[in-house]
Amino acid sequence: MLLHLYAVIVAVATAVLIFAGGLVTSTGSGLSVPDWPTTYGWNMFTFPLEKMVGGIRFEHSHRLIASGVGFLIVMLAIWLRLAEPRRLVRRLGYIALAAVITQGILGGITVLWFLPDPISIAHASLAQLVFCLTISIALMTSPGWKRGYVSHGAMPDDRPLQAVALATTALVYLQIVVGATMRHTDAGLAIPDFPLAFGQLLPPTWDGKIAVHFAHRVGALVVTLFAIATTGHVFYHHRSRPELWRPSALLLVLLAVQITLGALTVLTQRQFIVNSLHVVTGASVLATSLVLTLRTRRARFDTNAGSKEQDPAYGLPMDVRRAGPIGPADPIGSVRGRA
């Protein structure tokens, strides 16, 4: 239980980091601190607070938060290595650690190379994957996941739901990548009105920035349709499964908020708080869709190759528990006899 709570804290901290990164981009503060890993020659952790003014406040705070999240993920990977019996979950911890290290390196390169668009976009996109990894670990260490949500009957193996939920999650991530491309190529106001484009349904003129911006709007429509298809399937076929309809309801709420924030970002001329909230809400939409997707596939994890998932009641691997009851006289021999 403590491991799960710690994993939740790490996931929340990662969301805060994404918001802080959004503030850096939205305020144009990416080069307010021109050196890395130092800050104007100071050690990052000894930089005087009174010098944190203007854009330095956003960029340096982002670095400090990133360092804190990196440390939390290091501790999470170590904790999983020592206490987590499931190989898959331990590997997620290792991948999260490698991803956050790569994320830090990309952040440094972004500054040292003066914000090249491809590196900046990769930095923003990888941040979302780090968040997804921490969310996955928090989910898989939760009591409900370990029990297999059996309190409401066996989890249905609904293949159509699994497919549409996975497609929705993939499309949300693609939409976030397009959004990152739009922000880092300064295309956020390439179409200055909403919901129309230059007063028309389609832009009357086109260039690269207008195309990226319009693709982001079209992507929002596609994601909305897939999210409605996913949640509609859940509400119609699995109303008795709270582990499915709760994230479905949250997904619809967050999606409505995200679309509203996207419209306000344009209408307020990219006001930095609104824009940053748009970034972190997009990450929340992705995380919620991912949780729903993983829960639809929960039954498959029991038979995952190489996974030694512990039975919460008996402390035995689930593949052993499925073999049947163990005799009291010689439990070890009984298991061996069935092997």
Phi, psi and omega in degrees: 000319179296322178298318179297315179299319178295319179297322177296317178300318179297318180296317179296317179299324178293323176296320176299320178298319179297319177297317179297320176296323176298322177296319179299312181293317185292331180263001180065036186260012187300332180247020177294332172245107191277352180246163180200139006276359177278170177236102186052041178085348179275151166301137185309322187271356179245007180298129185298136181297327183292344178270356180277082182235158178058222180292338178300324181301317182287314184291315182291321176299320178300319179294318180295316179296319179299320178296319178296317179295320177301316178297317179300320181288325174301312180296323179296316180298319178295315180299315178298320180298324184273329192239348186262118182283341185275124183298319182299315182292321176299319180294324175300322177297317179296319180294319178298319179296313179298321181293319182288328174295314177299321179299318178295320179295317178298322178298319178294317179298322179304318179286311186294332180259014174062052171057054175295137186304312182299319180291319179297319179293318178297320178300314180292320182290321179293327177303321179293324178290322175300317178299317179298321179294316179293324176296317180298318179294317178299320179293313186285346175262003181283152179300320181298317179296316182296325178283345183078018180053040186283350182295342179247024182092172182297140178295126181291142176267075185270095184296316177301319178295318179300319183291313184289326177293318178296318179297321179297315180298316179297320180291323177298316179296317178299320178297322178294321178297317177297320177297319177296320176298318179297317181293315187278350172256012177059041180254012184298332179242024178298329170247108193274357181238166180205139009274351179278173179239105185057037179080004182232169179291320177242146179300134180287336177231157184227143164212185184300316183291319178296320180297316179295315180298314181293324177299324178294321178292317178296320178300322178298321178294316180296315179299318180299316180297317180291322178295321177295319178298318181294307183292326177298319177298317180296312183295328182279319188258339188226044181297336182273003182252093181299332180291346176255316185283335178294308175295333177295314178297317179297322179300316180294319179296311181296324180294319177297318177297318181296317179296319178298316179294324177297317177296316181294329178301318178287313186292334177264012180059045176063048174303133197293326178290315179299316181297319180291322175297325177298320180294311184286331176290324174300319176297323179293322175299315179299314182296319181294318177296323178295316178301314179298317180298314180295321180293327177294338182253015186303319184298334183286339184286338179294330182251015180297131183301131177081000182268126176252077186279127185281136171285123185295337183273321188250347180071019180251152175303143185294333179291329175288318182298325181290343182289344178124176181291148181262132181293149184286336187288310184220079185299322182290316179297325179297318180294318180296324181295329180275346184292000000 
